[in-house]
Amino acid sequence: MPHKTSKIRTVFRQGIAGLKLFGIDTEGLLKSMRGSPTFVRDLLYYYRQHSGSGREFRFGKLYPCLTDRDDNAGSAQGDYFHQDLLVSQWIFERKPDKHVDIGSRVDGFVAHVATFMPIEVFDIRPLSTTAQNIHFRQCDIMGDIGALTEYTSSLSCLHALEHFGLGRYGDRVDYYGHVKGWENIYSMLVPGGTFYFSSPVGPSCVEFNAHRVFSTRYLMNIINGRYLVERFAYVDSHGELFRDVEPLSQKVLDGRGCGVFMLRKQ
């Protein structure tokens, strides 16, 4: 019987994982179900208060928020939180005349940089914005970049290169898409320019069609001879940031996380 119970649990977990692949948030559904009785209790209590009030506010449509009471106040950890904040701080310290970004998170890193300087954003997908200091250009960095050669002295590509050529964002499928993007990024930088780069790091693999994972040995092989590593930070699998560590340290080689580089084009 214990063996059968264990097998049922395994099948159940696999089923949950399968549903997540198709965008079904089973965990969120269960949390919402647990929060429903509290919502109903609070709604009835508030309605009684409303009935005895001056009714300055009419009842609008119901808008249940069933999971927020059990969440934390926010998240101050993880790949995107640390890389977006850290790299924007690095750029603020350098104060370049112009900064260009390729494919990084607009509502995170790009917004951070736009608070203190203009930023030009390239992405294969369209973006409509009237936000001050954000200038957008739709462009495929795997293709012919033409007049963008030696375009800038300050460039970033955070958690984006690993997606190139996997079709996830409407890009064409290309096994060497990340290599073509890497070459074009190098061409876009002027000699001596700074490249801020991040990606998943761990044993090299492709998790199609989400992303690639790069080993830091692989990354150092394509960095050496072209860039000088000025700084490297590592976000581990628990979402904790480690500043100024060695890219080839055992902690990084043995783990799975996010590597954040500040590189200078030689």
Legacy VTK file of the C-alpha trace (Angstrom):
# vtk DataFile Version 3.0
C-alpha trace
ASCII
DATASET POLYDATA
POINTS 266 float
0.000 0.000 0.000
2.749 2.599 0.825
4.359 1.861 -2.553
1.025 2.375 -4.335
0.424 5.663 -2.484
3.875 6.902 -3.468
3.196 6.028 -7.100
-0.126 7.887 -7.053
1.612 10.982 -5.638
4.269 10.813 -8.363
1.634 10.565 -11.098
-0.302 13.454 -9.515
2.824 15.672 -9.441
3.590 14.811 -13.052
0.026 15.703 -13.997
0.319 19.074 -12.246
3.627 19.753 -14.042
2.015 18.828 -17.360
-0.854 21.251 -16.832
1.630 24.061 -16.095
3.215 23.507 -19.522
-0.102 24.565 -21.049
-0.446 27.670 -18.876
-2.835 26.176 -16.317
-1.878 27.558 -12.904
-2.917 24.695 -10.653
-1.128 26.137 -7.638
-2.900 29.455 -8.063
-6.230 27.664 -8.456
-5.761 25.778 -5.184
-4.759 28.972 -3.360
-7.838 30.740 -4.733
-10.087 27.926 -3.527
-8.574 28.182 -0.040
-9.076 31.949 -0.035
-12.717 31.850 -1.160
-14.364 31.294 2.271
-12.457 34.256 3.730
-13.527 36.426 0.798
-17.197 35.529 1.289
-16.964 36.185 5.051
-15.307 39.588 4.523
-17.751 40.534 1.763
-20.778 39.902 3.990
-19.195 41.777 6.891
-18.361 44.766 4.658
-21.841 44.725 3.120
-23.409 45.032 6.566
-21.146 47.993 7.295
-22.055 49.503 3.939
-25.768 49.206 4.687
-25.373 51.226 7.875
-23.126 53.874 6.351
-23.701 57.115 4.459
-23.049 55.116 1.242
-20.487 57.519 -0.150
-19.197 54.622 -2.306
-21.596 52.523 -4.341
-20.879 48.849 -4.852
-19.094 48.252 -8.155
-18.349 44.905 -9.722
-16.824 42.239 -7.499
-13.050 41.909 -7.909
-11.902 38.968 -5.742
-8.199 38.914 -4.824
-8.040 35.520 -3.205
-4.306 34.884 -2.758
-2.735 38.214 -1.793
-3.201 37.816 1.981
-0.870 34.789 1.948
1.830 36.385 -0.233
4.885 38.315 0.917
5.030 42.104 0.611
7.020 41.648 -2.597
10.058 39.870 -3.984
13.588 41.186 -3.499
15.403 38.180 -4.905
15.715 36.111 -8.058
17.503 36.460 -11.399
15.574 39.386 -12.804
15.347 41.417 -9.621
19.094 41.275 -8.953
20.352 41.603 -12.528
18.021 44.506 -13.387
18.970 46.463 -10.290
22.678 45.583 -10.352
23.312 46.392 -14.023
21.346 49.638 -13.884
23.542 50.630 -10.902
26.673 49.764 -12.889
25.482 51.922 -15.782
24.624 54.790 -13.430
28.190 54.651 -12.061
29.662 54.756 -15.588
27.336 57.519 -16.850
27.690 56.801 -20.594
26.546 59.380 -23.143
24.255 56.805 -24.727
22.990 53.349 -23.782
21.484 50.667 -26.024
19.649 47.553 -24.864
18.770 44.353 -26.690
15.796 42.345 -25.522
15.958 42.972 -21.761
12.881 43.302 -19.581
11.164 46.621 -20.303
9.178 46.782 -17.037
12.325 46.063 -15.027
15.811 46.888 -16.268
14.822 49.298 -19.050
12.553 51.232 -16.682
15.370 51.457 -14.110
17.797 52.974 -16.625
15.171 55.331 -18.056
14.879 57.031 -14.658
18.323 58.614 -15.066
19.131 58.606 -18.821
17.679 57.868 -22.277
17.840 54.245 -23.390
17.371 52.864 -26.904
15.730 49.449 -26.961
15.970 46.836 -29.717
13.633 43.815 -29.784
12.274 41.451 -32.421
8.747 42.042 -31.099
6.864 45.346 -31.393
6.525 47.771 -28.504
4.291 50.806 -28.248
5.286 53.299 -25.561
5.079 56.994 -24.771
7.378 56.597 -21.770
9.960 59.319 -21.436
13.581 58.299 -22.135
12.646 54.963 -23.814
13.237 54.891 -27.574
12.253 51.672 -29.312
13.363 50.062 -32.559
12.071 46.707 -33.823
15.020 44.723 -35.103
16.253 41.135 -35.505
19.749 41.062 -34.014
20.368 37.656 -35.624
20.100 39.291 -39.065
22.000 41.950 -40.989
22.589 44.885 -38.656
24.038 47.117 -41.401
24.585 50.657 -40.134
24.608 49.541 -36.494
28.310 48.589 -36.657
30.233 50.414 -33.885
26.947 52.039 -32.910
27.446 52.500 -29.162
29.946 52.394 -26.313
27.431 51.025 -23.781
25.214 48.032 -24.531
23.183 45.500 -22.532
21.522 42.176 -23.258
20.068 40.668 -20.095
18.437 37.224 -20.099
17.810 37.520 -23.842
20.621 35.940 -25.899
19.706 32.450 -24.664
16.379 32.743 -26.541
17.788 33.652 -29.948
16.844 31.133 -32.624
14.390 29.041 -30.588
11.209 30.534 -32.047
9.750 31.490 -28.686
9.326 35.166 -29.519
8.520 34.836 -33.212
12.171 34.646 -34.257
13.203 32.105 -36.894
14.499 28.799 -35.573
18.290 28.725 -35.893
20.554 26.343 -33.984
23.313 28.979 -34.005
21.023 31.935 -33.377
22.829 32.827 -30.157
26.189 32.824 -31.984
24.867 35.166 -34.698
23.461 37.459 -32.042
26.731 37.379 -30.097
28.721 38.339 -33.223
26.385 41.213 -34.062
26.477 42.550 -30.519
30.273 42.559 -30.666
30.083 44.502 -33.945
27.682 47.053 -32.432
30.155 48.019 -29.717
32.971 50.472 -30.338
36.449 49.330 -29.211
36.704 49.855 -25.462
32.910 49.795 -25.132
31.135 48.103 -22.236
28.811 45.124 -22.672
26.473 44.146 -19.813
25.376 40.570 -20.354
23.448 37.952 -18.402
22.109 34.476 -19.083
21.198 31.228 -17.346
24.384 29.384 -16.371
24.853 25.728 -15.525
25.574 22.560 -17.487
25.083 23.505 -21.163
21.731 22.410 -22.590
18.723 23.574 -24.598
15.319 23.510 -22.905
13.301 23.938 -26.082
11.776 26.310 -26.825
12.223 28.331 -23.649
15.961 28.961 -23.548
19.512 27.688 -23.585
21.637 27.264 -20.490
25.313 28.162 -20.966
28.157 26.733 -18.937
30.524 29.478 -17.786
33.346 27.511 -19.439
31.539 27.919 -22.768
30.946 31.606 -22.120
34.557 32.251 -21.126
35.708 30.550 -24.331
33.727 33.000 -26.479
34.600 35.960 -24.224
38.376 35.469 -24.059
40.301 37.335 -26.723
37.422 39.682 -27.401
36.391 41.057 -24.031
37.977 41.691 -20.667
35.797 40.570 -17.761
35.591 43.607 -15.485
32.975 42.227 -13.088
30.958 39.055 -12.653
28.045 38.384 -10.323
26.091 35.200 -9.755
22.483 34.632 -8.712
22.118 31.105 -7.356
19.146 28.745 -7.617
17.720 30.198 -4.360
17.637 33.705 -5.875
20.525 35.073 -3.781
23.099 37.440 -5.309
26.866 36.929 -4.997
28.922 39.895 -6.189
32.391 39.792 -7.708
32.884 36.040 -7.798
34.973 34.082 -10.300
33.020 32.812 -13.343
34.896 29.507 -13.162
34.640 29.047 -9.397
33.378 25.681 -8.250
30.242 27.253 -6.784
29.252 28.534 -10.214
30.359 25.448 -12.150
28.441 23.091 -9.870
25.279 25.176 -9.659
22.403 26.372 -11.809
21.654 30.086 -11.732
22.193 33.356 -13.569
25.558 34.844 -14.528
25.851 38.634 -14.859
28.894 40.027 -16.685
30.380 43.461 -17.174
32.637 43.095 -20.224
34.948 45.565 -21.981
35.550 45.135 -25.697
39.233 44.788 -26.438
LINES 1 267
266 0 1 2 3 4 5 6 7 8 9 10 11 12 13 14 15 16 17 18 19 20 21 22 23 24 25 26 27 28 29 30 31 32 33 34 35 36 37 38 39 40 41 42 43 44 45 46 47 48 49 50 51 52 53 54 55 56 57 58 59 60 61 62 63 64 65 66 67 68 69 70 71 72 73 74 75 76 77 78 79 80 81 82 83 84 85 86 87 88 89 90 91 92 93 94 95 96 97 98 99 100 101 102 103 104 105 106 107 108 109 110 111 112 113 114 115 116 117 118 119 120 121 122 123 124 125 126 127 128 129 130 131 132 133 134 135 136 137 138 139 140 141 142 143 144 145 146 147 148 149 150 151 152 153 154 155 156 157 158 159 160 161 162 163 164 165 166 167 168 169 170 171 172 173 174 175 176 177 178 179 180 181 182 183 184 185 186 187 188 189 190 191 192 193 194 195 196 197 198 199 200 201 202 203 204 205 206 207 208 209 210 211 212 213 214 215 216 217 218 219 220 221 222 223 224 225 226 227 228 229 230 231 232 233 234 235 236 237 238 239 240 241 242 243 244 245 246 247 248 249 250 251 252 253 254 255 256 257 258 259 260 261 262 263 264 265
